[in-house]
Amino acid sequence: MSTGITPTADFEKLEADFQKWQEKNRATNEQPAKYENLSWEKIKPLYTPLDTEHIDYTGELGNSGEFPYTRGIHNNLYRGRLWTMRLFAGFGTPEDTNERFKYLLARGQTGLSVAFDLPALMGWDCDHALSAGEVGICGVSMSTLADMEVIFGGINLEEVSTSMTINCTAAMAMAGYIAAAQKQGRNLKNLRGTIQNDILKEYIAQKEWIFPPRPSMRVITDMFEYTVKEMPQFNPVSVSGYHIREAGSTAVQELAFTLADGFAYIEHSIDAGLDVDDVAPKISFFFNSHLDFFEEIAKFRAARKIWAKRMREKYHAKNERSWQLRFHTQTAGCSLTVQQPENNIVRTALQALAAVLGGTQSLHTNSMDEALALPSDKAVKIALRTQQVIAHETGVINAVDPLGGSYYVEALTLKMEQEAEKYFETIDRLGGVVAAIEKGYQQKEISDAAYRYQLEVDRKERVIVGVNEFQEPGEKLDIPILTISPEAERRQIQRLRDVKASRNNADVDAALASIAQAASDGKNLMPHLITATHAYVTLGEMCEVLRKEFGTYEETPVF
């Protein structure tokens, strides 16, 4: 008996019947639109068992919780435990962010997600000249351990998982989180969460870096080694396709470039002497959920299958947890519009539903006002309630992978896997992920896709409701907007001055010398960064030492 997805199908008869159907319906009028998904794959009007004829159920899909995990890494998924509802938050002063965290936790949020401001993301203290006007604007201001103590004040870090979105300065932020937990008296082995720490996608898409790619990879490998030994429940990297998609990539590019980055982290860890089965279970992923509903679901399913196959067959991982791709999802910020911002509630709900049907382990839902500013209390509550309605009112949690077996979804999943493999082959020919970045390959692919998409929007070949169709002339915004007072910057600078005036400068000098020596000698940096953090060395001071040791990076222009 066939093990295919439609084992009883008479494919010769199906093909003959389908050809008759096509002839009969060839003259049917269709609207003059492009029937393509957001990766410009043409979509047929009807999918049948012919499109899944060669899909072997056991080898390509499998039952949930079984290799290759196309249908999910857990056998009962949300019947066992709902996804973590983790809304991204952070703005203004540490006090402001601590208040928002407690507001969300009191309303049913189940995990923390910290957004840092641009100075922290770029390695500048709040009093640096380049920080002026940016302190606390796009995230919380953080220069020393004193800030971290306030951000997490009154929150038991052993009881809530914490995600931190920060990359080129991730090691310093991680040291701050660890030191804050130690000051609370917490056991590092009980801390749960993830730090984004995905420097490769910074070079590809988000463009927040300090050091060149190769020393940056060394720092990340140090963080892998430290967490393997000291923090078994904490993930030292969340490989982020989100920002790749926000930069304008297609879903296929997001899938391929993100997984390729994940493979690169595996390879660098192995080269550093770490065991693949110690490292792979500590890698998580962070995907975008955009508006092409079925394409997004197929993307998540294809990602699990590709990762499982590569980990078992190429990297020879033995631990089943190494084969299981775990991921957080955020709804697409780039799809939000300033025009008619209430429409963003609908967009976010559909994107969140796609993430859930795709089997996400953790989810952030964007707020309706995020095209305008950081979210207000009301907007962020609606975003959280969106997840709660999906979880408790729609019934979609009742079955694992409820769209599995759909001719359309299975055909899309297979197609996305095939297209991703083509990208992997190209990256390998260019010498691997880092070499491809240095040649500007991924950057140019994304730029070309973003330009093509924008042309289609400008020509109204793709309709954006309220933007290029269904506009409301003379529309006025009537939703509350969160603004950050300049007083936040003044308060943060004063806090930093107070810290510098009260700390032991001999300890500061010794800690900075220790970081420089470890960087030069190739020793693991994390213990030295943690010691420095406890001495209230600033993020900017640590980064400056490493700039001298590692140098800084300038991207090669690609035209």
C-alpha positions in Angstrom: 0.0 0.0 0.0 1.3 3.5 -0.8 2.5 5.7 2.0 1.7 8.8 0.0 -0.5 11.6 1.3 -3.4 10.4 -0.8 -2.8 6.6 -0.9 -6.1 5.5 -2.5 -6.0 8.0 -5.3 -6.2 6.7 -8.9 -3.9 9.3 -10.3 -4.4 8.5 -14.0 -8.2 9.0 -13.6 -7.6 12.1 -11.5 -5.4 13.6 -14.2 -7.9 12.9 -16.9 -10.8 14.4 -14.9 -8.7 17.4 -14.0 -7.8 18.1 -17.7 -11.5 17.9 -18.5 -12.3 20.3 -15.7 -9.7 22.7 -17.0 -11.1 22.6 -20.5 -14.6 23.1 -19.3 -13.6 26.1 -17.1 -11.0 27.7 -19.4 -13.4 30.4 -20.5 -14.4 31.3 -16.9 -13.9 35.0 -16.3 -11.5 36.0 -13.6 -10.8 39.4 -12.2 -7.8 41.1 -13.9 -5.4 40.5 -10.9 -2.1 38.8 -10.4 -2.8 35.4 -8.7 0.6 35.2 -7.1 1.7 35.0 -3.5 4.2 37.4 -1.9 7.1 35.4 -3.2 5.7 35.8 -6.8 4.9 32.1 -7.1 1.9 31.7 -9.4 -1.1 30.2 -7.6 -3.3 27.8 -9.5 -7.1 28.1 -9.2 -7.5 24.6 -7.8 -5.2 22.2 -6.0 -5.9 18.4 -6.1 -4.2 15.2 -5.1 -2.1 15.5 -8.3 -0.2 18.3 -6.5 0.7 16.0 -3.6 1.2 12.8 -5.5 4.9 12.5 -4.7 4.7 13.6 -1.1 5.5 10.6 1.1 3.5 11.0 4.4 5.9 9.2 6.7 9.1 10.7 5.2 8.0 14.2 4.4 5.3 15.0 6.9 5.1 12.5 9.7 2.8 12.6 12.7 3.1 15.6 15.1 6.1 15.3 17.5 7.9 12.9 15.1 10.6 13.5 12.5 10.7 15.5 10.3 8.3 17.6 12.4 6.6 19.2 9.4 3.4 18.9 11.4 4.8 20.2 14.7 7.5 19.4 17.2 5.0 18.5 20.0 2.6 15.6 19.7 -0.3 17.6 21.2 0.9 21.2 20.7 -1.6 23.7 22.2 -3.7 20.9 23.8 -0.7 20.5 26.2 0.3 24.1 26.5 -0.6 27.4 24.8 2.1 29.4 23.1 3.8 32.0 25.2 2.1 35.4 24.8 5.1 37.6 24.8 4.5 41.2 23.8 7.6 43.2 22.9 7.9 46.1 25.3 10.4 48.7 26.4 10.5 52.5 26.2 11.7 55.6 28.0 13.4 55.0 31.4 13.8 51.6 33.1 11.0 52.7 35.4 8.6 53.2 32.5 9.4 49.7 31.1 9.1 48.0 34.5 5.7 49.5 34.8 4.6 48.3 31.3 5.9 44.8 32.1 3.8 44.6 35.3 0.8 46.0 33.4 1.1 43.2 30.8 1.8 40.4 33.3 -1.3 41.5 35.3 -3.4 41.1 32.1 -2.3 37.6 31.2 1.0 38.0 29.4 3.1 34.9 30.0 6.7 36.1 29.1 8.7 39.2 29.0 10.3 40.7 25.8 12.7 43.6 26.2 13.1 46.3 23.5 16.3 48.4 23.9 16.8 51.9 22.5 19.1 52.7 19.6 22.1 53.9 21.8 22.1 50.5 23.6 21.7 48.6 20.4 24.7 50.5 18.9 27.0 50.3 22.0 26.7 54.0 23.1 25.9 55.1 26.6 23.0 57.5 27.2 25.4 60.4 27.6 27.3 59.8 24.3 27.0 62.7 21.7 25.4 60.3 19.2 22.7 59.3 21.7 21.2 62.8 21.9 17.6 62.7 21.0 17.4 58.9 20.9 17.5 57.9 24.5 14.4 55.8 25.4 12.7 56.5 22.0 12.5 53.1 20.4 13.1 51.0 23.5 14.3 51.2 27.0 17.5 53.1 27.9 20.2 50.8 29.4 23.8 51.8 30.1 24.7 50.0 33.3 23.6 47.3 35.8 21.7 50.0 37.7 19.3 50.2 34.7 18.9 46.5 34.5 18.1 46.3 38.2 15.2 48.7 37.7 13.9 47.1 34.5 13.5 43.8 36.3 12.7 45.2 39.7 10.0 43.3 41.6 9.9 40.5 38.9 11.2 37.1 39.9 13.4 36.1 36.9 13.2 32.5 37.8 9.4 32.5 37.3 9.1 34.3 34.0 10.9 33.6 30.7 12.7 36.7 29.3 13.5 37.5 25.7 15.8 40.4 24.8 16.0 41.9 21.3 19.6 43.1 21.0 22.4 41.9 18.8 25.9 43.5 18.4 25.8 44.4 22.1 24.0 41.2 23.1 26.9 39.9 25.2 26.8 43.1 27.4 23.0 42.9 27.7 23.3 39.2 28.6 25.9 40.1 31.3 23.5 42.8 32.6 20.6 40.3 32.8 22.8 37.7 34.6 24.1 40.2 37.0 20.6 41.5 37.8 19.4 38.0 38.4 22.4 37.3 40.7 21.6 40.5 42.6 18.1 39.1 43.1 19.7 35.9 44.5 18.4 33.8 41.5 20.0 30.5 40.3 21.3 30.9 36.8 20.4 27.3 36.0 16.7 28.2 36.5 16.6 31.2 34.2 14.6 30.7 31.0 14.4 32.8 27.9 16.3 33.9 24.8 18.5 36.7 23.7 18.3 37.5 20.0 22.1 37.8 19.4 21.8 37.2 15.7 24.6 39.3 14.2 24.4 37.7 10.8 21.0 39.1 10.0 22.3 42.5 11.1 24.8 42.5 8.3 22.1 41.2 6.0 19.1 43.4 6.9 18.9 45.5 10.1 22.3 47.2 9.8 23.1 47.5 13.5 26.7 46.3 14.0 29.9 47.3 15.6 32.6 44.7 14.9 33.4 42.8 11.6 31.6 39.5 11.0 34.3 37.1 12.1 35.1 38.5 15.6 31.4 38.9 16.1 30.9 35.2 15.5 33.6 34.5 18.0 31.7 36.5 20.7 28.5 34.6 19.9 30.4 31.3 20.2 31.6 32.4 23.6 28.0 33.0 24.6 27.0 29.5 23.4 29.8 28.0 25.5 28.9 29.9 28.6 25.1 29.1 28.4 25.8 25.4 27.7 27.7 25.2 31.0 25.9 27.7 33.2 22.4 28.4 31.9 20.9 25.1 30.5 17.4 26.6 30.0 18.5 29.8 28.3 18.8 30.2 24.5 21.9 32.3 23.5 20.6 33.1 20.0 17.3 33.6 18.3 18.0 33.4 14.6 15.9 36.1 13.2 14.1 36.1 9.9 11.8 38.8 11.2 14.1 41.7 10.2 15.0 40.1 6.9 11.4 40.2 6.0 10.9 43.7 7.4 13.7 44.8 5.1 11.7 43.6 2.1 12.5 40.0 1.5 10.0 37.5 0.2 8.8 34.6 2.4 11.1 32.2 0.6 14.1 34.5 1.1 13.2 34.9 4.8 13.1 31.1 5.1 16.3 30.4 3.3 18.5 33.2 4.7 17.3 32.6 8.2 18.0 28.8 8.2 21.3 29.4 6.4 22.3 31.7 9.3 21.2 29.0 11.8 23.4 26.5 10.0 26.3 28.9 10.1 26.0 29.3 13.9 26.0 25.5 14.2 29.2 25.2 12.1 31.1 27.9 14.0 30.2 26.2 17.3 31.4 22.9 16.0 34.6 24.5 14.8 35.1 26.0 18.3 35.0 22.4 19.8 31.4 22.4 21.0 29.2 19.3 20.5 26.3 19.8 18.1 23.9 18.2 20.5 24.9 20.7 23.2 24.4 23.7 20.9 21.5 22.9 18.6 18.8 22.5 21.3 19.7 26.0 22.5 19.1 27.7 19.1 15.6 29.2 18.6 14.2 31.1 15.7 12.2 34.3 15.2 10.0 34.5 12.1 7.8 37.2 10.6 4.1 36.4 10.0 3.0 38.5 7.0 -0.4 38.8 5.2 -0.3 36.0 2.6 -2.1 33.6 5.0 -1.3 30.2 3.4 2.2 31.1 2.4 3.1 32.0 5.9 1.7 28.7 7.3 3.6 26.8 4.6 6.8 28.7 5.5 6.6 27.6 9.2 6.0 24.0 8.2 8.8 24.0 5.7 11.2 25.5 8.2 10.7 22.6 10.6 11.2 20.0 7.9 14.4 21.6 6.5 16.0 22.1 9.9 15.2 18.5 11.0 16.7 17.0 7.9 19.8 19.1 7.9 20.5 18.5 11.6 20.1 14.8 11.4 21.6 14.1 8.0 24.3 16.8 7.5 25.4 17.6 11.1 24.7 14.1 12.5 22.9 15.3 15.6 21.8 12.4 17.7 19.5 14.2 20.2 16.0 14.6 18.9 15.8 18.0 20.5 18.5 19.1 18.1 16.2 18.2 15.2 13.3 20.2 16.5 13.0 23.8 15.3 11.4 26.0 17.9 10.4 29.5 17.0 8.9 32.8 18.2 6.7 34.8 15.7 5.9 38.5 15.4 3.2 39.9 13.2 4.5 42.0 10.3 5.4 45.5 11.3 6.0 46.4 7.7 2.4 45.7 6.9 1.1 48.2 9.4 -0.2 51.5 8.0 -0.5 55.0 9.3 -3.7 55.4 7.2 -6.8 54.0 8.9 -4.7 52.5 11.8 -7.7 50.5 13.1 -7.3 48.3 10.0 -4.0 47.1 11.6 -6.0 45.2 14.2 -7.5 43.1 11.5 -4.1 42.6 9.8 -2.5 41.6 13.1 -5.3 39.1 13.9 -4.9 37.3 10.6 -1.1 37.2 10.9 -1.4 35.9 14.4 -3.8 33.2 13.3 -1.4 32.1 10.6 1.4 31.8 13.2 -0.8 29.7 15.4 -1.9 27.4 12.6 1.8 27.2 11.7 2.6 25.9 15.2 4.5 28.8 16.8 5.8 28.4 20.4 5.7 32.1 21.2 3.9 35.1 19.7 4.0 38.9 19.7 1.1 40.8 18.2 1.8 44.3 16.9 -0.4 47.1 18.2 -2.5 49.2 15.8 -0.5 52.4 16.4 3.0 51.0 15.9 3.3 52.7 12.4 3.1 55.9 14.3 4.8 55.4 17.6 5.5 53.0 20.4 2.2 51.4 21.5 -0.2 53.0 24.0 -1.6 51.0 26.9 -4.9 50.7 25.1 -3.4 49.5 21.8 -1.1 47.0 23.5 -4.0 45.6 25.5 -6.0 45.0 22.3 -2.9 43.3 20.8 -2.8 40.9 23.8 -6.5 40.3 23.7 -6.2 39.3 20.0 -4.0 36.4 21.0 -6.4 35.5 23.9 -9.4 35.4 21.6 -7.6 33.1 19.1 -6.5 30.9 22.0 -9.8 30.6 23.8 -12.6 31.4 21.4 -11.8 30.1 17.9 -11.2 26.4 18.4 -8.0 26.4 16.3 -6.1 24.9 19.2 -8.1 21.7 19.3 -6.1 19.9 16.6 -2.4 19.9 15.8 -1.7 21.2 12.3 -5.3 21.4 11.2 -4.4 22.4 7.6 -2.1 19.4 7.2 -3.2 17.4 4.2 -4.6 20.4 2.4 -3.5 20.0 -1.2 -2.8 23.7 -1.4 -0.8 23.9 1.9 1.2 20.8 1.2 2.0 21.9 -2.3 3.1 25.3 -1.0 5.2 23.7 1.8 7.0 21.5 -0.7 7.6 24.4 -3.1 9.0 26.6 -0.4 11.4 23.9 0.7 12.6 23.4 -2.9 13.1 27.2 -3.4 15.0 27.5 -0.1 17.4 24.7 -1.2 18.3 26.7 -4.3 19.3 29.6 -2.1 21.4 27.2 0.1 23.2 26.0 -3.0 24.0 29.5 -4.1 25.3 30.5 -0.6 27.5 27.4 -0.5 29.0 28.3 -3.9 29.8 31.8 -2.6 31.8 30.2 0.3 29.2 30.2 3.0 27.0 32.7 4.8 29.8 35.1 6.0 31.5 35.1 2.6 28.1 35.7 0.9 27.4 38.6 3.3 30.8 40.1 2.5 30.0 39.9 -1.2 26.6 41.6 -0.6 24.6 38.6 -2.0 21.8 38.4 0.5 21.6 42.2 0.8 21.1 42.6 -3.0 18.5 39.8 -3.2 16.4 41.5 -0.5 16.8 45.0 -2.1 15.7 43.7 -5.4 12.6 42.0 -3.9 11.7 45.2 -1.9 11.9 47.3 -5.0 9.8 45.0 -7.1 7.1 44.9 -4.3 7.0 48.7 -4.0 6.6 49.1 -7.7 3.6 46.8 -7.6 2.1 48.8 -4.8 2.7 52.1 -6.6 1.0 50.7 -9.8 -1.9 49.3 -7.6 -1.1 45.8 -8.8 -1.1 45.0 -5.1 -3.9 46.7 -3.1 -3.1 48.0 0.4 -6.4 49.0 2.0 -6.5 52.6 3.0 -3.2 53.3 1.2 -3.6 52.9 -2.5 -7.3 51.9 -2.5 -10.3 52.6 -0.3 -8.8 55.9 1.0 -10.6 58.3 3.3 -9.9 61.9 2.0 -9.4 64.3 4.9 -9.0 61.5 7.4 -7.9 62.6 10.8 -6.2 60.3 13.4 -8.1 60.0 16.6 -6.2 57.4 18.5 -3.9 58.2 21.5 -0.2 58.3 20.7 2.5 57.4 23.2 5.2 60.1 23.3 8.6 60.0 25.2 9.4 63.1 27.1 12.8 64.7 26.8 12.8 64.4 30.6 13.6 60.6 30.2 16.9 61.4 28.6 17.8 63.9 31.3 16.9 61.4 34.0 19.0 58.7 32.4 22.0 60.9 32.0 21.8 61.9 35.7 21.5 58.2 36.8 24.6 57.4 34.8 26.5 60.3 36.4 25.4 59.1 39.8 26.6 55.6 39.0 30.0 56.8 37.8 30.4 59.0 40.9 29.7 56.1 43.3 31.5 53.1 41.7 35.0 51.9 42.5 37.2 53.2 39.7 40.0 50.8 40.5 37.5 47.9 40.0 36.4 49.5 36.7 39.9 49.8 35.4 40.8 46.2 36.3 37.6 44.9 34.7 38.2 46.7 31.5 41.8 45.5 31.4 40.5 41.9 31.9 38.1 42.2 29.0 40.8 43.5 26.7 43.2 40.7 27.7 40.5 38.0 27.2 39.6 39.4 23.8 43.3 39.4 22.8 44.0 35.9 24.2 40.9 34.3 22.7 39.4 33.4 26.2 35.7 33.3 26.8 34.5 36.8 27.2 31.4 36.2 29.2 32.8 35.8 32.7 34.9 39.0 32.2 31.8 40.9 31.0 29.7 39.7 34.0 32.5 40.8 36.4 32.7 44.2 34.7 28.9 44.6 34.9 28.9 43.9 38.7 31.5 46.7 38.9 29.0 49.0 37.1 31.2 49.3 34.0 29.0 50.9 31.3 27.9 49.2 28.1 29.7 51.9 26.1 33.0 51.4 28.0 33.0 47.7 27.4 32.2 48.2 23.7 35.0 50.7 23.3 37.5 48.2 24.7 36.3 45.6 22.1 36.4 48.2 19.3 40.1 48.6 19.9 40.6 44.8 19.9 38.3 43.8 17.1 38.0 46.9 14.9 34.8 48.1 13.4 32.9 47.1 10.2 32.0 49.0 7.1 29.7 47.4 4.6 30.8 47.1 1.0 28.3 49.0 -1.2 26.4 46.7 -3.6 24.7 48.2 -6.7 
